[in-house]
């Protein structure tokens, strides 16, 4: 498996469809991609929406798994999904965000394949909000399993994603930067735990 996309969700039936559609339209060619949805305390129709979006024959090239629990934070949900992930590379995509364009996945994986010494790929993102530290938007990074190592998310909310980015940054691994806005951070969004980052 080349890439695992880990998608934490909490009551996102109104948003998860757009996220999935953005992944389905991606070109993947010879690469293997799996989606792991970690549903944390979901009491709406998020699971049904995921299954409806991925039941079309055109999506069969994408393997997916849904896990459910009461972890209490996106970070702890991501930790559980990491245990299931089989990909050589990991991309954390929040269920209310999406991937821009149609070539993000193939561009990212081709870059890793062409430059195997790279452990982290960083790229641009789009959003309607402003941030104290744009380097700490989790979805703008794809990590190798080596880069993640034993680093996990803690239970702090909000902020566990930002701490995870900082913790990996301290490892001083080989990183490449791509000048494309592959990720859309859907911020600010009413009800999002990250809404406090708006300035």
C-alpha positions as CSV (number, residue, x, y, z in Angstrom):
1,X,0.0,0.0,0.0
2,X,1.4,3.3,-1.1
3,X,-0.7,5.9,0.8
4,X,-3.1,5.8,3.7
5,X,-5.4,8.8,4.1
6,X,-6.6,9.0,7.6
7,X,-9.9,10.9,8.1
8,X,-11.2,11.6,11.6
9,X,-15.0,12.5,11.7
10,X,-17.4,13.7,14.3
11,X,-20.9,14.3,13.2
12,X,-19.9,15.4,9.7
13,X,-22.7,14.1,7.5
14,X,-23.1,17.6,6.0
15,X,-19.4,17.8,5.0
16,X,-17.9,14.3,4.5
17,X,-19.4,14.0,1.0
18,X,-17.3,16.9,-0.3
19,X,-14.2,15.5,1.3
20,X,-14.7,12.0,-0.3
21,X,-15.6,13.5,-3.7
22,X,-12.3,15.4,-3.7
23,X,-10.4,12.1,-3.1
24,X,-12.4,10.1,-5.6
25,X,-11.6,12.6,-8.4
26,X,-7.8,12.2,-7.8
27,X,-5.7,10.5,-10.4
28,X,-3.8,7.6,-8.8
29,X,-2.7,5.5,-11.8
30,X,-0.5,2.6,-10.5
31,X,-0.5,3.7,-6.9
32,X,-2.5,2.0,-4.1
33,X,-4.5,4.3,-1.8
34,X,-6.6,3.4,1.2
35,X,-9.0,5.5,3.2
36,X,-9.4,5.0,7.0
37,X,-12.3,6.8,8.5
38,X,-12.2,7.2,12.3
39,X,-15.7,8.0,13.6
40,X,-15.4,9.5,17.0
41,X,-18.7,9.7,18.9
42,X,-20.8,10.1,15.8
43,X,-24.5,10.3,16.4
44,X,-25.6,11.4,12.9
45,X,-25.5,9.7,9.5
46,X,-21.8,10.2,8.8
47,X,-21.2,6.4,8.4
48,X,-24.1,6.0,6.0
49,X,-22.9,9.0,4.0
50,X,-19.4,7.5,3.7
51,X,-20.8,4.2,2.5
52,X,-23.2,5.9,0.0
53,X,-20.3,7.9,-1.5
54,X,-18.0,4.9,-1.8
55,X,-20.5,2.3,-3.1
56,X,-20.2,3.4,-6.8
57,X,-18.1,1.0,-9.0
58,X,-15.9,4.0,-10.0
59,X,-14.6,4.1,-6.4
60,X,-13.6,0.5,-6.1
61,X,-9.9,1.3,-6.8
62,X,-10.0,3.0,-3.3
63,X,-9.9,0.6,-0.4
64,X,-11.5,1.9,2.7
65,X,-12.2,1.0,6.3
66,X,-14.4,2.6,8.9
67,X,-13.6,2.3,12.6
68,X,-15.8,3.7,15.4
69,X,-15.1,4.6,19.0
70,X,-15.5,7.1,21.8
71,X,-12.0,8.6,21.8
72,X,-13.0,12.1,22.7
73,X,-10.7,13.9,20.3
74,X,-9.6,13.9,16.7
75,X,-6.0,13.2,17.8
76,X,-6.9,10.0,19.6
77,X,-9.1,8.9,16.7
78,X,-6.1,9.5,14.4
79,X,-3.9,7.3,16.7
80,X,-6.4,4.4,16.3
81,X,-6.5,4.8,12.5
82,X,-2.7,4.8,12.4
83,X,-2.7,1.3,14.0
84,X,-4.8,0.2,11.0
85,X,-2.9,2.0,8.3
86,X,-0.9,-0.1,5.8
87,X,0.5,2.8,3.7
88,X,4.1,3.7,3.3
89,X,3.0,7.3,3.5
90,X,0.4,8.9,5.7
91,X,-1.8,11.9,4.9
92,X,-4.1,13.3,7.6
93,X,-7.2,14.8,6.0
94,X,-10.0,16.2,8.2
95,X,-13.5,15.1,7.3
96,X,-14.6,18.7,6.8
97,X,-11.7,19.6,4.6
98,X,-10.9,18.5,1.0
99,X,-8.1,18.0,-1.5
100,X,-7.8,20.5,-4.4
101,X,-7.6,19.6,-8.0
102,X,-7.2,16.1,-9.5
103,X,-3.4,15.4,-9.4
104,X,-2.4,16.0,-5.8
105,X,-2.1,12.3,-4.9
106,X,-0.2,11.3,-8.0
107,X,2.1,14.3,-7.8
108,X,2.9,13.7,-4.1
109,X,3.6,9.9,-4.5
110,X,5.6,10.4,-7.6
111,X,7.8,13.0,-5.8
112,X,8.4,10.5,-2.9
113,X,9.2,7.8,-5.5
114,X,11.6,10.0,-7.4
115,X,13.4,11.2,-4.2
116,X,13.3,8.3,-1.7
117,X,15.5,10.2,0.8
118,X,12.6,12.6,1.5
119,X,10.6,11.8,4.7
120,X,8.2,14.7,4.7
121,X,6.4,16.6,1.9
122,X,5.0,20.0,2.6
123,X,2.8,22.0,0.3
124,X,0.5,25.0,0.2
125,X,-3.2,25.1,1.2
126,X,-6.2,27.3,0.6
127,X,-8.6,28.6,3.2
128,X,-10.9,31.6,3.8
129,X,-9.3,32.2,7.3
130,X,-6.1,33.5,8.7
131,X,-3.7,31.8,11.1
132,X,-1.1,32.5,13.8
133,X,1.1,29.8,12.3
134,X,0.3,28.4,8.9
135,X,3.1,25.9,9.2
136,X,1.0,24.0,11.7
137,X,-1.9,23.1,9.4
138,X,-1.7,19.3,9.6
139,X,-3.2,18.6,6.2
140,X,-0.5,20.3,4.3
141,X,2.0,17.5,5.2
142,X,2.4,14.0,4.0
143,X,4.6,11.9,6.2
144,X,6.6,8.6,5.7
145,X,6.0,6.0,8.3
146,X,9.6,6.5,9.3
147,X,9.0,10.2,9.9
148,X,6.1,9.5,12.2
149,X,7.8,6.7,14.0
150,X,6.4,6.4,17.5
151,X,5.0,10.0,17.5
152,X,1.3,10.0,18.5
153,X,-1.3,12.6,19.0
154,X,-2.2,13.5,22.6
155,X,-5.7,14.2,23.9
156,X,-5.4,17.9,24.2
157,X,-8.3,19.7,22.4
158,X,-8.0,21.9,20.5
159,X,-4.3,21.8,19.5
160,X,-3.3,18.2,19.3
161,X,-2.7,18.4,15.6
162,X,-0.5,21.4,16.0
163,X,1.6,19.7,18.7
164,X,2.0,16.6,16.4
165,X,3.4,18.8,13.6
166,X,5.8,20.5,16.0
167,X,6.9,17.1,17.6
168,X,7.8,15.7,14.2
169,X,9.5,19.0,13.2
170,X,12.0,18.5,16.1
171,X,13.3,15.3,14.5
172,X,14.9,17.4,11.7
173,X,14.1,14.9,9.0
174,X,14.5,15.5,5.2
175,X,11.7,17.6,4.0
176,X,10.7,18.9,0.5
177,X,8.4,21.7,-0.3
178,X,6.0,21.7,-3.3
179,X,4.5,25.0,-4.4
180,X,1.0,23.8,-5.0
181,X,-2.1,24.3,-2.8
182,X,-3.1,20.7,-2.6
183,X,-5.1,21.0,0.6
184,X,-8.2,23.1,1.5
185,X,-8.5,23.8,5.2
186,X,-12.2,24.5,5.6
187,X,-11.7,27.3,8.2
188,X,-13.4,29.0,9.9
189,X,-16.4,26.6,10.1
190,X,-19.1,26.9,12.7
191,X,-18.8,24.1,15.2
192,X,-15.2,23.3,14.3
193,X,-12.8,22.8,17.3
194,X,-10.2,24.8,15.4
195,X,-12.3,27.9,15.1
196,X,-10.3,29.5,17.9
197,X,-7.3,29.9,15.5
198,X,-9.0,32.7,13.5
199,X,-7.4,36.2,14.0
